[in-house]
Amino acid sequence: MAKISGLGAKITLADSGSVARTISNDITDFTLNTPIAMQDITGIDKSAHERLALLIDLTVQLKGVANFAANQSHAVLSTATTSATTRAFAVFPTSNGSTPTLPANVLIAAYNMTRSNAGELTFQADLSLADGAVPTWA
């Protein structure tokens, strides 16, 4: 696969009723992190570190513009404060159908709104892996 841009990316996130909603139009940028915990197992006879790979995780940060229309970002994300349930999440990094996607079950850890001094109303949402399944690009 050739190098491509992220133009046309798509993000879906289930609402509190488990219906997948496409909220891409409200998202201005996103960050995906898949850290792997490491255990240092270096013996005193070594001059460099030895490590074991442990648990993998997934964290997602979404940033966007507030949208209070039905089934859009606010309707999906604002229920996190009343419904801390596992949500189906998927990111499609580009509109090109041949690129990999990353599906996962997540919890909404935070949904924060900001009103700047210029008047922009934006949000940031933090999502975390919910179910112990290794996030895998498909």
N, C-alpha and C positions, 0 to 999 in steps of 0.2 A: 504494500500500500504506500502510496506517495504521501509526502507531507501535505497537510491541509490546514485550513484555518478553522476556527470554531464558529464561523458564521452559520446561522440557521440552527443553532443548538436548541434542544428541547428538554424540558424538565417536567416530569409528572410526579405528583405527590397525592396520595390518597387523602380524602377529607375524613372527618370523624365517622362518616357512614361507610368507609372503605371503598368509596368510589374514586378511581384515579382521575385527577384533574390536571390538565395541562396548564401550568402557570408560567410558561416561558415568556409570555409577553410582558410580564411584570418584573422579571429578573433582569438586572443590569449586569451582574457578574456573579460567578460562583467559584468556590474553591473546594476541591476534593482532596482529602488526605487519607492515606492507607498506611499508617505507621505499623511497624512490627516491633513488639517488645523484645528486648535483648537481655540475656543473662550473661554476665561476665563470669567465665569459668577458668580464668587464667591461673595456672599453677605458678608457684614461686620459682619453678625451674624454667620459666619462659621469659623472653625478652620482648614479646609482643602480645597483644590481647588475643584471647580465644573467647568466642561467644557462641551461644545457642540461640536460635530464633525461637521465640515463644508465641504468644497470642497476637493475632492481627486485628486491627480495628479499622473503622471507617468513621470519619467525621466530615461533615459537609457544612459549608457556610454559604448561605444564599444572601445576596443583597439585591434590593429592588425598590421599585416605586410603588407606593401604597395604591391599591386598587380595591375599592369596597363593593364592586359589582358582584352579583351572585356567582358562586363557584370559582372565584378568582383567588388571588393570593391571600387576602385578608380572611376570607371565609374559610380557607383551608388551614391557615396557620394560627388564627386566633383561638381556635378550639383547643389548642395545646394546653391552655391554662385550666380547662375543665375536663379534658379527655386525654390523659396521658396514655394513649394506646399506640400500639405498633402501627406504623403507616408504611404502605408500599411506596417506594421511591425508585425512580429511574432517571438516569441522565443519558441523553443522546448527544454527544459532543458536536455533531454537525448534522446538517440536513441530508448529507450523503448517506444513503441507506446501507452502504457497505462498511461503515465505520462501526467499531465495537460500542456496546452500551454497557452501563454499569447499573444493574438492578440490586436493590437491597431493601431490607426491612429496617426502618429507623424509628427513633423517638424524636420528637421535637423538644430539644433541650432549652431553647430560648427563642422568643419572638419579640424583638425590640423595635420600636418605632422612634424615629428622630425627625424633628421639625427644625430645619436650619434657620439661621437668621435671615436668609434670603427667601425663605418660604417653602423650600422643598420638603415634602413629606415622604420619607423613605423608611425602609425596614431592613433589618438584618435578622436572619433566622439561622440557628445552629441545630444541626441534626446529628444524631449519634446512632451507631449500629445498635440494633435492639435484640437480635435473636441468636447470636453466636454463630451464624452461618458466615463463612469466609466470603467477603465481597469479591466477586470474580467478574472480570470483563468478559462479556459474551459477544 
